[in-house]
Amino acid sequence: MSSMGLLWVNKYKPRKFSEIIGNRESITTFRSWLEKRLKGESVEKAALLWGPPGVGKTLTVEVAALEYNLELIQMNASDVRTGEHIKRILGMASQYASLFGTRGKIILVDEVDGISKAEDRGGLSAIISLIDVARFPVVLTANDPWDPAFRPLRDKCKMIRYNRIRLPTLVAFLKKICLMEGIKAEDSALRFIAKRVEGDVRSAINDLQAAAQGRRTLTLADVQWLAMRDRQFGVFDVLKGIFAAKTCRGAKAAFAQSLVDYEMLIQWIHENLPLQYTSPEELASAYDALSRADIFLGRAKRTQAWTLLSYTIDLMTAGVSMVKKDRYHFVKYQFPQKLKILSQSKEVRAVRNTICRRIAEKCHVSRSMASSEYLPYLKFIFENNVEMAAGIARWLNLDEFMIAFLAGSFEKAKEITSRL
Amino acid sequence: MLWTEKYRPKKLDDIVNQREVIERVKQFVKTKNIPHMLFAGPPGTGKTTTALALAYELYGSNWRQNVLELNASDERGIQTVRERVKDYARTLPMGDVPYKIIILDEADNMTADAQQALRRTMELYTRTCRFILIANYSSKIIEPIQSRCAIFRFQPLSEDDIANRIKLIAEMESVELREDGLKAILYVAEGDLRRAINTLQAAAALGVVDEKAVYRVVGKASPVEIREMMELALSGNFMKSREKLRELMITYGLSGVDIIRQMHREVFALKIPEEAKVKLADKIGEINFRMIEGADEEIQLSALLAFFALFGQQLREAPLHSK
């Protein structure tokens, strides 16, 4: 079966307790509560699973439904959650037997701390009364249930804490996914992903998929742009707003009303200008405006006269927008290469600098001399002659990354390393 | 290992040409008394090699303990140079030579102010240290330093000098060096022996060193793709030319200034009317100025390529007079 389009979080979603990673103890506690509750022993009528996002709270309940063959009745914070609403849906389910027979039920209310007192009138008291009347186990989840308003709820619940997934556990899990996807991943790449998500498995899998899908190998450089991604939200709308604007005011407003960082936005505009403007006149004019925006930005930075920034904004919004001769047409905007390359090349630059330093020491030249008079030749040698490259690598004491930088690929680097 | 190092002469007598310089230096070594020295000359003519060989002949096998190598381009400011010299000069030299040697390479990259400070440092430690300053241009070294140094001018190496050395190395490394390969090396080296040896070694990575191999190496080292990038833009293929630009910056590690300088050089080789070349050169100059001012290199160069694309279209629609 093709895995195209399938989210890996779903594809690799555990279906058994034994497959869930981390939080062994919490799961055991939950199961023993649930079993007692199902048998009708006297325990709390509800359980509240709390902890950071993406560590398996909801998943525990979903797996419980499968393993204990229970019908899962689910709500979460995104549903409209007035007391009325909750009563209607959950009340019904908890009072009467299922239409499909006498299967037991488990009721899940996700993200209860998302209930705000103002918006969800009676939401909290509705949940409490639900717990009181429900014949079936009720499970609540929350990130932070310690608001005083939740006290009455906490009193009714078995509180079970979920912790962040530990780094080695998470890395091992990602590795397993890569194995199944047939991807050769560097440990450093997986660790980079795992570290960023702070124990959130769901994010980790999403990040892994974003970076690795369709690849055979995954290097550190392939994942580093992820760090940038988080801050890109909403930028597509801003771009469309700018390019589609009919007036200067409109173009400026598209930026002003967003939270997008202007320096980053310049890169986005730069990336997408040739997609938006295909005629040479428009493109040249738009680039002229953008390059002038960049000049004002440089002046503002240099002189610390930040009032100049407003001219940057004018030119990068109104300036690039007003050059269009026809009506706006929609294009699919692209993620800026520069941001991707920049984060990659930061790493690459570090590797490159280290190589230059080694050459400088060994060959009695400056680092810039090493870069201009030696590096191009070394690259040529490493790309073309494994034997000679290995000798030089040994002499300069290069590691695998440096060898890969010079050879241009990890495959070639392996070949060279094997002769060291 | 790299052949430039493997075949770097250890003794003064083995240095290629520079006979006058070597004769004078040898006199100093004989008396074990050397002054501050300034070695000036084009790259790859043996300045650093002479300094190292001199140290070797002076101190013998423990020369490393008595020599501090600094590179003015790498040290952050004169402050660091001073600190390192101070630390180094504190301890006494080993052996029977009563001073240590400090080799300061690429000294002409120091600002005039830094050189003034260097002069004071030189005076301060004259008793225990001798300086060998190395520079491409002696004129970039301030007068007061020049007057305290014995100045040695290294001559550009002749083609014969380089050819003999290259043939020798090829023989020692059992490399098959063809006549046309040697000629090509001499052509691209422009009197720089270091570059000649590096070119030889890189070409030898392919096997036989012939003209084709040498130009493959050089193609990598000095991107002819710059012209291709400009031609793509002029023909209206902006996207491809921008890709090329990024490739040059990322893969070859060229800076924006590197690229704009090469564009400037290449613009006159383009097959467009003479009048058009001037217009493009003018625009290139403007963008160059912006980059010196600190503008974003990729955006400015992209804007330049977009200008090229528009210019190319205008040329096709209303051709200028070809002169």
Interface residues (C-beta under 8 A of the other chain):
Chain A: I266 H270 L273 P274 P280 E281 L283 A284 A286 Y287 D288 L290 S291 D294 I295 L297 G298 R299 K301 R302 Q337 K338 I341 S345 V348 R352 A360 K362 C363 H364 V365 S366 R367 S368 M369 S371 E373 Y374 L375 P376 Y377 L378 K379 F380 I381 N384 N385 M388 A389 G391 I392 W395
Chain B: M1 L2 T4 E5 P43 T48 L52 E69 N71 A72 S73 D74 D105 E106 R194 R195 N198 T199 Q201 A202 A204 A205 L206 R216 V217 K220 A221 G236 F238 M239 R242 R246 I250 Y252 G253 I287 R290 E293 G294 A295 D296 E298 I299 Q300 S302 A303 A306 F307 A309 L310 G312 Q313
